[in-house]
Structures are given as structure tokens and as C-alpha cells.
Amino acid sequence: MNNLDLTIILCISVLAAFLLAQRRAKLWHTSSTTNIHSLPSYYGYLTAIWTLMPALTIFIIWSIFELNAISGIIVSKIQELQILDKESLELTLNKIYNIANSDFYNLNDSSSINNQAANLFIEYKNNSLILKCISVISIAILSFLVVYFFITPNTKARNKVEKLITYLLLSCALIAILTTIGIIVSVLFESLEFFSQISIFEFLFSTNWSPQIAIREGQTGNSGAFGAVPLFWGTVFISFIAMLVAAPLGLISAIYLAKYATPKFRSIAKPLLEILAGIPTVVYGFFAALTIGPAIRDFCVFLKELGISLDIEIIANITISTESALAVGLVMGTMIVPFILSISDDVISTVPNSIVDGSIAMGATKSETVWRVIIPAALPGIVGGFLLAISRAIGETMIVLMAAGVAANLTANPLDTVTTITTQIVVLLTGDQEFDNVKTLAAFALGLSLFVTTLIINVIALYIVRKYREQYE
Amino acid sequence: MSNTTKLVSANLKKRYAKERRFKFYGIFSITLSLTFLLFLLFDIVSKCLPVFTQSYVELDIDFAPKYLNLEEKSSYSKEELFNANYQKLINNSLYKLFPEVKARKQKRILRKFVSSGAQYKLRDLVIDNPKIIGDTKSIWLLTDDDIDSFIKGLIDENAPESERRVKDFQINWIKSLQAKDKIDSKLNINFLTNSDSREPEQAGILGALKGSFYTMLITLLLSFPIGVGAAIYLEEFAPKNYWIDIIEVNINNLAAVPSIVFGILGLAIYINFFGIPRSAPIAGGLVLSLMTLPVIIISTRVAIKSVPPSIREAALGLGASKMQVITHHVIPLAMPGILTGSIIGMAQALGESAPLLMIGMVAFVADVPQSFFDPATVLPVQIFIWADSPERAFIALTSAAIVVLLVFLFLMNLSAIILRKKFENKQ
């Protein structure tokens, strides 16, 4: 018998509970003169829920704590394991699980401690499984009997079932809150740990970012430089270039589609443009790194030669790099176009027709109406949409990771390499690292600043958009 | 003509020109975006074409026991055959083919003419049919990725030798083999049947596809019921108070939180706190379902809102309870909308890679995952890993994996659009 069998048995007993209770309710209905309160199936549901709940709770709690409890017992039984420190104990325990779970090792050979422990482990695990099965099934039967005994024809079964389902639905809605709390908890504590080692002022205002120094031998953790200003700048710079591309393209396309295009053109062009939003960011990253980046570099090489031959100093000193902020910004901008397009489209269509028609009736051309009536009226909504787009550009990871490089430069030259918050988070957190290393902690501090920044922008943007909608609705 | 009319008509030409210019800008910006899209798709499809075929070389393999490092006897145990030296067989037939190669360094390069996986093909062949030992047989073997790239014309023969990955003497070998009809290109099955590999010619996407499948299954099983449940609660049962307002603002915010932040949450809470195995589809699915939840909740709420009140009122009037109205009428009517939103959310999750990098799904996994707990990678992360690899042949593999991913996404979005159309026609 294993966990799967137990699950199946539990399912079958719940079904049986449902059928038994339902049958009894039907019998009440046909035999007695008193009316039953709810439909027979509700008596079934109520019994089934109460049969399942306690048993399932025990099942889940037992399964979560089973492994820890067994390892605790093994450690207390075998003295050789007690002298190990925390890390090597973990390693040894892992080894023991592997021995116990595979049929590769010869377990009869009990000379080594690991094998002894593995044998103990198997024994306790089997015992625990048997105990678990017995307790889960007996609790299910017990709770079934109790519920079955307490339910009478007068029980308000439907109301009770519906109440229980409402609680279930509420708990689904609470998961959203739990997620936010989870995010805050996971970044906040590690960040506080980080700021206890590196001053928050250094992190926010120093311009030197080189976390790699910290891992060299013979140096203490805080010898690496953790001034995040170049990362903040790189993020802002790339987002700025992206918005420079996306804002005019998206807004003008939206106006054209809303006010000029024929319905047929609109029905073809809009879905096509929305494909751009559906393409995974890793694809954009690949495209930026292998096509746009090299193309920009080749163009710069060409310009440089031209500059040298024409003796123009500015062009001759042009920066040549495959990983340029420009390439990333261009590609990211194109990615954001459909996002701005759909928000602007939404916003423009909420502008009341009466004021648009009024403007046309006064003799204004369509473009004059757009610039002088529609855009001023829709401005808050458009700004809100742009803010959401900026927050998306700030949080974008794959394109910058693949095409922007990791050099932390504080430069305003779009042809130079810059790095961003998201890139550094990935670089610092991937690979095998100690979890309490300053370098890893720095990633959480960056995560915190990213979360807080985007949160503020989002809250402002959502507020503006909501207020704007309310104004015209 | 009045004074005003004069003024207006004087300006009219200029204003109309402005109008035309503005219209042109509109067309121009739409065309620009669409051109970019076309260019991107064209670029990727044209880069993936080399993946369809692979070059094979025909070698006369002499299965003499001495080349296999085996003693001469009538029968061999399976273990002996398994541990025999098959690379030596290949080396030997290559030396015979090019007897003029004597220098150690060149010999070493010659040995790398054939893919390092070819020996396993011979091993399987011998284990299946041990009688072959002692015979000579001509067998088609996979070439190395550099040789393959040259045969496909991806390496410029006229480039200076020092900048080429295939040297002049290697080119001569290829040409002499081609003259003898010993090189042929065949359909590439490895791409669909293999998992990741360090050797481009042996790498495939099966492992990543299966990893994506397991991850998506978990995401769907978690986010769909929870998302729909939350939406029903917020739309139908929630009282209008401060707490519910917070939940609503929260959900809208979560939809806009950068995906990498969810990865950090997965790393800190799921992996370090709950001890869920790293790199496993279960961890990936848990992270992605948190990301998909807001999308499903928002679209489900819109779908529920669009159910006409007349239907609710009719059901309530006939004595149905609130829960019965919801389960019997509202949900079935809102289902197409809910499904559309869910498919779009799932498509987003399928293309997502940043949070999965955080929870270690970026590790090199050469085995096809068999369960939710095995180390695995997913399709977009596989694309990222290959895009980072220096070998030239990986570019084609990356593009092909992108094409596969885009096809899946296209199918998902297409089904969402068809569902929406059907729904609209019904109403």
C-alpha cells in the first residue's frame, strides 16, 4: 500500500459516503410524511465533505512532516550521525534516502552506517505508512459515522453545503493576498540581512557595482562594491529608449486604427499587431542578441570608417559593441507596441462621441480633432497606460539578459553596454551559491527595489486609469 | 465671401496637407511594426532550416574483436559487449580511409570527424546482433557538428583559414568523401527524439517538451480551479468592504508584477522554505500558477459580468438558491469566456522563462524527465540555454526550438480566438 492507494481508497470511501447519505435521504422522502429540507443530493454532499475534510487534513499534515520526523528518529538512534555538523548531516541524510530509495545498493550488507541508517529508514517509513493508512481511514470512517448519525430530515443540508463552498471560494481569493505577502516576505528578510552588512546609502547612491570581488579568498564579504546606481541607470536608460520607440508607434497606430482605418483593415491589422505581444520574450532576446545587435555593430563599423575617411571626429570615435543599449531598447520597444496600442485604443474609445462629433461639426479635420479634443480628453488614460508600459519595460528580463551584457557602465551613450536590475538578479542567483552570501543577498535587495518601484508605478497607473474611466462612465 | 471664410480657405490647403501627413504617419507606424514582425519571423525560420537534415558519412566498419578490445572467442557476455571499445572501431576505419594522415594532431582531428555519439549506435548494433563480430560492414554514421555545418554550406570556404572552424585539410577530406558518394544528408530525427546534449548534432527538444508538459499540467491544475473560484467569490459573494477592495487592488497589481519577482518568491519560499526539489516541474508549475492566477481571475470576472442579469433573475424567481444560479446558469454561460482567458494565461506561462531561471530550471539536463519531481527544463529555457552556447550549430537548433514554441503558442491562441468567435455568435 502506498500514498496513491490511500488516495484511491479515500476517494472511494467519500463516494460511498455520498451515495449512502443520498439514498437515506431519498428513503426519508418516499417513506415518511414529513418533508425533507433539501434535495437528497445535498445530504450526500454534506456527508461526503465531512467525511473527507478531517481525513484529508491528517493525510496532508502527516505527509508533510513524515520525512523530518523519520530523519529525527534516525539521528537520535545512530550516534555517529549526532556528531556531524548541520551541512554534512544533510548530505549524509540525502545519501541515506538515495540508498533506501534505489534497488541498486545491497542493503543486507549492514557494515556501513549509511546502510544501517537506510535499513532503519525503510523500516520506519513502512511503519509510518501503515500507521498513516490506519489513522486516515479510521478517521474517515469515524467522521462519516458521526455525521451520518447527526443528520436528520430537518438538517438544512443545502445551506450548510453552500456555506462551506463559499468559504472554499473565499480561500481561493485569499491566495492573491498570500502571494503578495509571500513576495514581500521573501525579498524583505534577505534584504534586511543585506542592509545589515552593506549600508543602504552605499547601495542606493554609490556608483560602483562589482559584486564579483566578494568571492575571492581571504576577503571578507563586504569588500565587494554594491553601489546599484549604474543598474538603476541602465534600467531607466533602456526603458527610456524602449518607450521612445513604443510610445509614438503604439499611440499613432491606435489613433489610426480607431479613427481612420476601415473596419476590414482594422480587423486584420489589430490581431497581427497583437501577435507581437504573444511572442515570448526569450525569442525577442535571441533576435536582439543575434540579429539586431550585430546589425547595429556593423552599421557602427561602417559609420566609423566613414567618419575616419571624412575626418569627422564625432563619428570616428563612435562606440562599437554588439551588446548595446540601443539594440535592447529597439527590440523591447517593439515588444511593448501592442501593449500601448491596446490600452490607447481602449482609452480613445471611452472618449464620448458627443465631443468628437462636436469638433467635427465645427469644421475641424480629423487630425485636429485627435490632437485638440481626443488626446487632451484621453490624456490621463494614456499616461496611465504609458506608466504600465514603463513598469513592464523595467521588469523585463530575458531581452536584457541575452542582449545587454553584464558590464555596469554609467553612460548615456546608447551604443555602449549597460546592465539592468533584472539581469543582475539572474546573474547573482543562478549557479550554486551559499544562500547567506552577500552576493546572493544583494540579489534580494535588487528584487526588493524592483518590486517596490514597479508597485508604486502600477498603483499610480491603475489609480489614474480607474479615475479616468469613472469620469466618463 | 465673408472675412472668416477667406481666412479659412486660405489655410485649408495647409490643413488638408497636415491631415494627409498624419494619416501617412499612422499607416507608416503600423507598417513599421508589421515589418518588424515579418522580419523577425523570417529571420528565425530561415535560421532554423539547417536543422531539418543531418549529414551522415558511410564508413566500412571492421568488427574485428581486436579493434573492440575483446578476446577472440565464440560468444561474449552482454556486459563484455557493453564495455567494449567502439570508438576504436570508428577510428580504425577512418584511418584506413585516409592512410595519408600520420601526424598525431591531425589524427586527433580526424577522429572527431564522426559525432561522439556514433559509437553508441555501433554498440547497440553489436548488442542486438553479436554475430556481426568479425565481419566488415558499411554503416552510415552521424558527422560532427562542424563538419555538418560545412557540408550544409554554413561555413564560408573563402574565409581565412584561421577564422574558420573547419580547416583546409578537413575540407579536403570532406571533398574526397563527397566524390566517392560517401556523404549523404538525411532527415534529422534526433531533434525530436533526443534530450539536451553538449554536442549540437545529438541535441533534441524531447526533454524540454516533456518538462514543459509537466510544468503546464501543474500550472493548469492549480491556477484554473483556484482562479475561477476566486473570481466567482469576488464577483458573486464578496461584500463591498475595505478588505475586498484590498484583494481587488492586489490582484490587479499582481498581474503587473515583473515575472522575475515570482521567481524570487519561488526560490525563497518553495525551494528554501518548503524544500521542493530544485529544477523540478513541480516547482516550476507552482511558480507559474501564481503568475497565471491574476490573468485567469480577471478574465473570469469579465466573463461572469457579461452574463445577462435576466438569466439570474429568472433562475432566482423559480426558486433556485444563489449557488444553484451560479453553478447551473452563470458558469456554463461564462465558460467560453473563462476558457479563452485561461488559454491566453496558459500561453503566457508556456512562453515564460525568467522566473524559471531563478528556481534552477536552467541546469543542463540530459535525461527526459519522467515525473513531476525529476530535474527538467522547459522549452523557452532550453531556447535560452542554446542561445547562450558558443557552437555555431546551436543557432539553428535555437531557431528550430523557437519555431516549435511559436507553433504551440499559435495553436493555443487560435483556439482561444475560435472560442471567442463562437461565443460572440451565440450571444
Boltz contact constraints between the chains, C-beta under 6 A:
constraints:
  - contact:
      token1: [A, 162]
      token2: [B, 323]
      max_distance: 6.0
  - contact:
      token1: [A, 166]
      token2: [B, 237]
      max_distance: 6.0
  - contact:
      token1: [A, 169]
      token2: [B, 229]
      max_distance: 6.0
  - contact:
      token1: [A, 169]
      token2: [B, 232]
      max_distance: 6.0
  - contact:
      token1: [A, 169]
      token2: [B, 233]
      max_distance: 6.0
  - contact:
      token1: [A, 170]
      token2: [B, 233]
      max_distance: 6.0
  - contact:
      token1: [A, 172]
      token2: [B, 226]
      max_distance: 6.0
  - contact:
      token1: [A, 172]
      token2: [B, 229]
      max_distance: 6.0
  - contact:
      token1: [A, 172]
      token2: [B, 230]
      max_distance: 6.0
  - contact:
      token1: [A, 173]
      token2: [B, 230]
      max_distance: 6.0
  - contact:
      token1: [A, 173]
      token2: [B, 233]
      max_distance: 6.0
  - contact:
      token1: [A, 173]
      token2: [B, 234]
      max_distance: 6.0
  - contact:
      token1: [A, 173]
      token2: [B, 247]
      max_distance: 6.0
  - contact:
      token1: [A, 175]
      token2: [B, 226]
      max_distance: 6.0
  - contact:
      token1: [A, 176]
      token2: [B, 247]
      max_distance: 6.0
  - contact:
      token1: [A, 176]
      token2: [B, 250]
      max_distance: 6.0
  - contact:
      token1: [A, 176]
      token2: [B, 251]
      max_distance: 6.0
  - contact:
      token1: [A, 177]
      token2: [B, 250]
      max_distance: 6.0
  - contact:
      token1: [A, 179]
      token2: [B, 290]
      max_distance: 6.0
  - contact:
      token1: [A, 180]
      token2: [B, 250]
      max_distance: 6.0
  - contact:
      token1: [A, 182]
      token2: [B, 265]
      max_distance: 6.0
  - contact:
      token1: [A, 182]
      token2: [B, 269]
      max_distance: 6.0
  - contact:
      token1: [A, 183]
      token2: [B, 261]
      max_distance: 6.0
  - contact:
      token1: [A, 183]
      token2: [B, 265]
      max_distance: 6.0
  - contact:
      token1: [A, 186]
      token2: [B, 264]
      max_distance: 6.0
  - contact:
      token1: [A, 186]
      token2: [B, 265]
      max_distance: 6.0
  - contact:
      token1: [A, 186]
      token2: [B, 268]
      max_distance: 6.0
  - contact:
      token1: [A, 186]
      token2: [B, 269]
      max_distance: 6.0
  - contact:
      token1: [A, 249]
      token2: [B, 29]
      max_distance: 6.0
  - contact:
      token1: [A, 249]
      token2: [B, 33]
      max_distance: 6.0
  - contact:
      token1: [A, 252]
      token2: [B, 25]
      max_distance: 6.0
  - contact:
      token1: [A, 252]
      token2: [B, 26]
      max_distance: 6.0
  - contact:
      token1: [A, 252]
      token2: [B, 29]
      max_distance: 6.0
  - contact:
      token1: [A, 253]
      token2: [B, 29]
      max_distance: 6.0
  - contact:
      token1: [A, 253]
      token2: [B, 30]
      max_distance: 6.0
  - contact:
      token1: [A, 256]
      token2: [B, 26]
      max_distance: 6.0
  - contact:
      token1: [A, 260]
      token2: [B, 23]
      max_distance: 6.0
  - contact:
      token1: [A, 260]
      token2: [B, 26]
      max_distance: 6.0
  - contact:
      token1: [A, 269]
      token2: [B, 30]
      max_distance: 6.0
  - contact:
      token1: [A, 273]
      token2: [B, 33]
      max_distance: 6.0
  - contact:
      token1: [A, 276]
      token2: [B, 37]
      max_distance: 6.0
  - contact:
      token1: [A, 278]
      token2: [B, 409]
      max_distance: 6.0
  - contact:
      token1: [A, 278]
      token2: [B, 413]
      max_distance: 6.0
  - contact:
      token1: [A, 280]
      token2: [B, 351]
      max_distance: 6.0
  - contact:
      token1: [A, 280]
      token2: [B, 380]
      max_distance: 6.0
  - contact:
      token1: [A, 282]
      token2: [B, 353]
      max_distance: 6.0
  - contact:
      token1: [A, 282]
      token2: [B, 380]
      max_distance: 6.0
  - contact:
      token1: [A, 282]
      token2: [B, 383]
      max_distance: 6.0
  - contact:
      token1: [A, 282]
      token2: [B, 384]
      max_distance: 6.0
  - contact:
      token1: [A, 283]
      token2: [B, 402]
      max_distance: 6.0
  - contact:
      token1: [A, 286]
      token2: [B, 387]
      max_distance: 6.0
  - contact:
      token1: [A, 287]
      token2: [B, 40]
      max_distance: 6.0
  - contact:
      token1: [A, 291]
      token2: [B, 43]
      max_distance: 6.0
  - contact:
      token1: [A, 334]
      token2: [B, 36]
      max_distance: 6.0
  - contact:
      token1: [A, 337]
      token2: [B, 33]
      max_distance: 6.0
  - contact:
      token1: [A, 365]
      token2: [B, 15]
      max_distance: 6.0
  - contact:
      token1: [A, 365]
      token2: [B, 19]
      max_distance: 6.0
  - contact:
      token1: [A, 367]
      token2: [B, 19]
      max_distance: 6.0
  - contact:
      token1: [A, 367]
      token2: [B, 22]
      max_distance: 6.0
  - contact:
      token1: [A, 391]
      token2: [B, 256]
      max_distance: 6.0
  - contact:
      token1: [A, 395]
      token2: [B, 258]
      max_distance: 6.0
  - contact:
      token1: [A, 397]
      token2: [B, 260]
      max_distance: 6.0
  - contact:
      token1: [A, 397]
      token2: [B, 354]
      max_distance: 6.0
  - contact:
      token1: [A, 398]
      token2: [B, 353]
      max_distance: 6.0
  - contact:
      token1: [A, 398]
      token2: [B, 354]
      max_distance: 6.0
  - contact:
      token1: [A, 422]
      token2: [B, 260]
      max_distance: 6.0
  - contact:
      token1: [A, 426]
      token2: [B, 357]
      max_distance: 6.0
  - contact:
      token1: [A, 429]
      token2: [B, 358]
      max_distance: 6.0
  - contact:
      token1: [A, 430]
      token2: [B, 357]
      max_distance: 6.0
  - contact:
      token1: [A, 430]
      token2: [B, 362]
      max_distance: 6.0
  - contact:
      token1: [A, 447]
      token2: [B, 264]
      max_distance: 6.0
  - contact:
      token1: [A, 451]
      token2: [B, 261]
      max_distance: 6.0
  - contact:
      token1: [A, 454]
      token2: [B, 258]
      max_distance: 6.0
  - contact:
      token1: [A, 458]
      token2: [B, 253]
      max_distance: 6.0
  - contact:
      token1: [A, 458]
      token2: [B, 256]
      max_distance: 6.0
  - contact:
      token1: [A, 462]
      token2: [B, 252]
      max_distance: 6.0
